[in-house]
Each structure stands twice: as structure tokens, then as C-alpha cells.
Amino acid sequence: MSLEALGSLVEPFWFMGLALTYLPGTILVCLRAGDLGTLLSPGRLRELWFARFWASVGPGLRDMGSKNVVPLVQGRVTHGVVPPAALAGDDQRGQPHPHPAVSGTVLEVGPGSGLWVSLFSPSSLPGVSKVYGVEPNPSLHPALRQRISEAGLDESGTYEIVPVGIEDLESSGRVAAESVDCIITLKCLCSIPSPEHNIRQLYRYLKPGGRWYVYEHVRCFPEQGIAMRVYQYLLGFVWPRIIGGCQITRDTGRYLREAGPWSHVDLHPLAGEQWFFTLPSIIGVLTK
Ligand SMILES: C[S@@+](CC[C@H](N)C(=O)[O-])C[C@H]1O[C@@H](n2cnc3c(N)ncnc32)[C@H](O)[C@@H]1O
């Protein structure tokens, strides 16, 4: 086994170890604030713990993910292949993009601390008129609000936080069925409850012709071999307890394909990923 493969297999333990180092500080923050309510509620403590951890690791994850996320929202990813940065000038050479860029009214599911909020600014995605960020963890809202403000999307009212889980989106009355041009899910469908049901519910918000831009980690692919699937399965018992409820063995690609009738599905494993990746990704666009 190569050193690279070994490193990749051990990496989840390093990441969980890092997350664990944020737990004592989180408890201390609660004690200092006299916030016994959070301290005695495992759910709220986990939310605060995750928010503090994500605030710290998020920017690094953004740097690593940008090379995939930016072309995805620009509509330049197809068949799981992300064009190399050198082809960023495709427009000038008249090459059409495989999909339209994200535009119109957008639903961003689980924006977290707002790592990707700046993408919705007019200089980045000029066609975006409104974004609903559906984020249930209140401990993430201050960072999310700050990034909305930094991107200049607060004064214009372009980016609105909807402080509920997607399972409560309908009862919130904030977004009507078939009113959304684009849904964006970036590494968040791992964290939602009842994924099959809630992904079907999300499908209802898309207008006919609406597009769903996906970049998610999923269960290991059969091609990765049985050993990797078992390894991931075993890891899946510990990982969610430490990484904010994130489930790593979901068949999210299938849930998305089966969410409803699509006119076009361009959702594939991310090209270039190796057999030893514990969190393999799918990437692409589904059109209603
Ligand atoms: C791994 S984080 C990813 C955050 C962000 N998309 C990013 O890339 O930095 C998963 C996010 O999903 C959110 N989440 C959890 N349950 C959710 C639900 N029921 N509805 C919507 N989002 C949820 C979490 O609060 C968290 O912000």
C-alpha cells in the first residue's frame, strides 16, 4: 500500500481528533457564560461544538473545495469532470458550458458558517436574485451573518437565513413549492435527517426546469472494493458522534435520482478520486 493511501485511510482519525480538541473549550465557553441549558442538552452542546470546530477548519476546507465548487456553480462540471483552471477562459473561446450557471431564486441547504456565500455576490454569479440559506444550527448563524455582510448581500436583502431544518421549511412558510430556480447542496445532505424523504421534499421546491447543483460525499462505491466499504461502515459508527451528526455511508446519489422525475441527470463520482478515499464524492447537476 502506498504512503498516500495509508495517509488517506488514517486522515479521518486525524480529523476526528482535531474535532475532539474543540470539545473542552466548548464546555468551558458554556461554563464561563453560565449557560447550563446548552451544557445539559447534548443536542445544543453538539451544535455549539460543531460550530466552533467548523469556524476553525472551514476556511481550509473552502480552499481545498473551491476548485470543484466554483466550476460547479458556473455550470462547467459534466460527467464528474471538473475542467482544469487553465480552461477558465472557455467563455472567451466560445465553448458553451454544459449547464447554465446558478441563477434566479436559490435555495442553499445547510450553508453552515457561510463558506460559499461570497459566490452569490453579483461579481461572481450575476444572475442570482435571491438566496434562502436553510440553516438550523443557531450557533453557526453569527458566522453566516458575517459572511453575508462581507459579501454585501445583507443590505440588498439578497441572502436570507431561514433558521430551520429543511424538514420544517414548509411549515416556516418562507419558500413556496415550485418557486425556486436552483438548489445548492454542498456537503450537507450527509447531515440532514431522513434523507430519502427530505430530498424528495426539496425536489418539490424546484420550478419545472429548475436545477440542483450537488457536491456531496457518499458511501464508498462498489469499485472501491469490499474492504473500503467495511472500513467506511465501521468508521460510520464513530464519525457522526464527533463531526456534528455527519453520516458517511449514505447513498445520496440514488436518493437524488429517485427524488422525482428529472429531464436531465448529470451526477457522477468526482473524476480522479482514488479507491482509498474514505469520503468519496459525487458532483453534478440534475434538471427538473
Ligand atoms: C458538514 S456541514 C457543511 C456546511 C456547508 N455546506 C459547508 O460546506 O461548509 C453540514 C451542514 O448541514 C446543516 N444541517 C444539519 N441538519 C440540517 C437540516 N435538517 N436542514 C438543513 N441543514 C442541516 C448543518 O447545520 C451544517 O451547517
The ligand as an SDF file (V2000), in Angstrom:
LIG
                    3D

 27 29  0  0  0  0  0  0  0  0999 V2000
  -20.8290   19.4950    7.0480 C   0  0  0  0  0  0  0  0  0  0  0  0
  -21.7200   20.9420    7.2670 S   0  0  0  0  0  0  0  0  0  0  0  0
  -21.4980   21.7500    5.7180 C   0  0  0  0  0  0  0  0  0  0  0  0
  -21.7570   23.2110    5.7850 C   0  0  0  0  0  0  0  0  0  0  0  0
  -21.5200   23.9570    4.4530 C   0  0  0  0  0  0  0  0  0  0  0  0
  -22.3630   23.4850    3.3930 N   0  0  0  0  0  0  0  0  0  0  0  0
  -20.0700   23.9040    4.0650 C   0  0  0  0  0  0  0  0  0  0  0  0
  -19.7440   23.3400    3.0140 O   0  0  0  0  0  0  0  0  0  0  0  0
  -19.2590   24.4630    4.8180 O   0  0  0  0  0  0  0  0  0  0  0  0
  -23.4060   20.3680    7.1900 C   0  0  0  0  0  0  0  0  0  0  0  0
  -24.4270   21.4730    7.3820 C   0  0  0  0  0  0  0  0  0  0  0  0
  -25.7450   20.9240    7.2710 O   0  0  0  0  0  0  0  0  0  0  0  0
  -26.5410   21.5530    8.2590 C   0  0  0  0  0  0  0  0  0  0  0  0
  -27.7460   20.7710    8.5730 N   0  0  0  0  0  0  0  0  0  0  0  0
  -27.8870   19.8120    9.5100 C   0  0  0  0  0  0  0  0  0  0  0  0
  -29.1660   19.3940    9.5730 N   0  0  0  0  0  0  0  0  0  0  0  0
  -29.8410   20.1100    8.6430 C   0  0  0  0  0  0  0  0  0  0  0  0
  -31.2060   20.1530    8.2530 C   0  0  0  0  0  0  0  0  0  0  0  0
  -32.1060   19.3880    8.8400 N   0  0  0  0  0  0  0  0  0  0  0  0
  -31.5770   21.0210    7.2990 N   0  0  0  0  0  0  0  0  0  0  0  0
  -30.6490   21.8310    6.7040 C   0  0  0  0  0  0  0  0  0  0  0  0
  -29.3410   21.8230    7.0400 N   0  0  0  0  0  0  0  0  0  0  0  0
  -28.9380   20.9870    8.0030 C   0  0  0  0  0  0  0  0  0  0  0  0
  -25.6040   21.6610    9.4400 C   0  0  0  0  0  0  0  0  0  0  0  0
  -26.0660   22.5480   10.4310 O   0  0  0  0  0  0  0  0  0  0  0  0
  -24.3440   22.1260    8.7580 C   0  0  0  0  0  0  0  0  0  0  0  0
  -24.3110   23.5010    8.5920 O   0  0  0  0  0  0  0  0  0  0  0  0
  1  2  1  0
  2  3  1  0
  2 10  1  0
  3  4  1  0
  4  5  1  0
  5  6  1  0
  5  7  1  0
  7  8  2  0
  7  9  1  0
 10 11  1  0
 11 12  1  0
 11 26  1  0
 12 13  1  0
 13 14  1  0
 13 24  1  0
 14 15  1  0
 14 23  1  0
 15 16  2  0
 16 17  1  0
 17 18  1  0
 17 23  2  0
 18 19  1  0
 18 20  2  0
 20 21  1  0
 21 22  2  0
 22 23  1  0
 24 25  1  0
 24 26  1  0
 26 27  1  0
M  CHG  2   2   1   9  -1
M  END
$$$$
